[in-house]
Amino acid sequence: MPRLSVVIPVFNAERTVVRAVQSTLASSFRDFECVVVNDGSTDRTGDALRSIDDPRLRVISSEHRGVAHAANLATSEARAPFIARMDADDFCHPNRFEKQIEFLETGQFDGIGGRVQIVDANSEPVASMQRYEAWVNDNRDNESIRAFRFVESPL
């Protein structure tokens, strides 16, 4: 069983999905699976995904039901104890998963969020959201998740 499942819902993303998945697969952290749900794409997204040859990639085809359904389906198919979420137009920092798993395995937190850098069509940075967040569930159940503290980015 992998230590991490990366889930990616995809709809009509033939232009960006290969780069998104390849940036995930190029991670310095190697013990993961990448679960992509093709949410009824009508473009060449399916062909793009089939062009990627990596045993860590699992592609699930679904009728178009929206990003939330596709993300939930990918999560339900995940086999790892930790889940990372990406979109079909995201690019993954090479050390993201390594640092996040190291942070989560301390057992102090139930989830983390990180910095987002927005890029233009040429992948040049145009803006950045600097909010770093970690949270813990007080009761270790789904009833009350509260913000625990802001932390500096591990990247």
For each residue, the residues with C-beta under 8 A, 3 or more apart:
1: 79 80
2: 5 31 32 33 56 79 80
3: 31 32 80 81 82 101
4: 29 31 32 33 80 82 83 84 97 101
5: 2 32 33 34 35 75 78 79 80 82 83 84
6: 24 32 33 34 35 83 84 85 86 97
7: 35 36 37 71 74 75 78 83 84 85 86
8: 17 20 21 24 34 35 36 37 74 85 86 87 88 90
9: 36 37 39 67 70 71 73 74 87 88
10: 13 17 36 37 38 39 41 45 49 70 88
11: 38 39 40 41 45 64 67 70 88
12: 41 42 43 45
13: 10 16 17 20 41 43 45 48 88 89
14: 17 41 43 44 45 47 48
15:
16: 13 19 20 88 89
17: 8 10 13 14 20 21 36 45 48 49 88 89
18: 21 22 48 49 51 52
19: 16 22 23 91
20: 8 13 16 17 23 24 86 87 88 89 90 91 92
21: 8 17 18 24 25 34 36 49 52 57
22: 18 19 25 26 52
23: 19 20 26 27 90 91 92 94
24: 6 8 20 21 27 34 86 92
25: 21 22 34 52 54 56 57
26: 22 23 92 94
27: 23 24 30 32 92 94 95 96 97 98
28: 94 95 97 98
29: 4 32 95 96 97 98 101
30: 27
31: 2 3 4
32: 2 3 4 5 6 27 29 56 80 84 97
33: 2 4 5 6 56 57 58 78 79 80
34: 5 6 8 21 24 25 54 56 57 58
35: 5 6 7 8 58 60 74 77 78
36: 7 8 9 10 17 21 49 57 58 59 60 74
37: 7 8 9 10 59 60 61 62 70 71 73 74 77
38: 10 11 41 45 46 49 59 60 61 62
39: 9 10 11 62 63 64 65 66 67 69 70
40: 11 61 62 63 64 65
41: 10 11 12 13 14 38 45 46 64
42: 12
43: 12 13 14
44: 14 47 48
45: 10 11 12 13 14 17 38 41 48 49 88
46: 38 41 49 50 59 61
47: 14 44 50 51
48: 13 14 17 18 44 45 51 52
49: 10 17 18 21 36 38 45 46 52 57 59
50: 46 47 59
51: 18 47 48
52: 18 21 22 25 48 49 57
53:
54: 25 34 57
55:
56: 2 25 32 33 34
57: 21 25 33 34 36 49 52 54
58: 33 34 35 36 77
59: 36 37 38 46 49 50
60: 35 36 37 38 73 74 77
61: 37 38 40 46
62: 37 38 39 40 65 69 70 73
63: 39 40
64: 11 39 40 41
65: 39 40 62 69 70
66: 39 69 70
67: 9 11 39 70 71
68: 71 72
69: 39 62 65 66 72 73
70: 9 10 11 37 39 62 65 66 67 73 74
71: 7 9 37 67 68 74 75 85
72: 68 69 75 76
73: 9 37 60 62 69 70 76 77
74: 7 8 9 35 36 37 60 70 71 77 78
75: 5 7 71 72 78 83
76: 72 73
77: 35 37 58 60 73 74
78: 5 7 33 35 74 75 83
79: 1 2 5 33
80: 1 2 3 4 5 32 33 83
81: 3
82: 3 4 5 100 101 104
83: 4 5 6 7 75 78 80
84: 4 5 6 7 32 96 97 100
85: 6 7 8 71
86: 6 7 8 20 24 90 92
87: 8 9 20 90
88: 8 9 10 11 13 16 17 20 45
89: 13 16 17 20
90: 8 20 23 86 87
91: 19 20 23 119 123
92: 20 23 24 26 27 86 96 97
93: 96 155
94: 23 26 27 28
95: 27 28 29 98 99 155
96: 27 29 84 92 93 99 100 114 155
97: 4 6 27 28 29 32 84 92 100 101
98: 27 28 29 95 101 102
99: 95 96 102 103 154 155
100: 82 84 96 97 103 104 112 114 154
101: 3 4 29 82 97 98 104 105
102: 98 99 105 106 154
103: 99 100 106 109 112 134 154
104: 82 100 101 109 111 112
105: 101 102
106: 102 103 109
107:
108: 134 136
109: 103 104 106 112 134 135 136 148
110: 135 136 137 140 145
111: 104 134 135 145
112: 100 103 104 109 132 133 134 135 151
113: 131 132 133 134
114: 96 100 132 153 154 155
115: 128 129 130 131 132 153 155
116: 128 129
117: 125 127 128 129
118: 125 126 127 128 129
119: 91 122 123 124 125 126
120: 123 124 126
121:
122: 119
123: 91 119 120
124: 119 120
125: 117 118 119 128
126: 118 119 120
127: 117 118
128: 115 116 117 118 125
129: 115 116 117 118
130: 115
131: 113 115 150
132: 112 113 114 115 150 151 152 153
133: 112 113 147 150 151
134: 103 108 109 111 112 113 148 149 150 151
135: 109 110 111 112 145 146 147 148
136: 108 109 110 145 146 148
137: 110 140 141 142 144 145 146
138: 144 145 146
139: 143 144
140: 110 137
141: 137 144
142: 137 145
143: 139
144: 137 138 139 141
145: 110 111 135 136 137 138 142
146: 135 136 137 138
147: 133 135
148: 109 134 135 136
149: 134
150: 131 132 133 134
151: 112 132 133 134 154
152: 132
153: 114 115 132
154: 99 100 102 103 114 151
155: 93 95 96 99 114 115
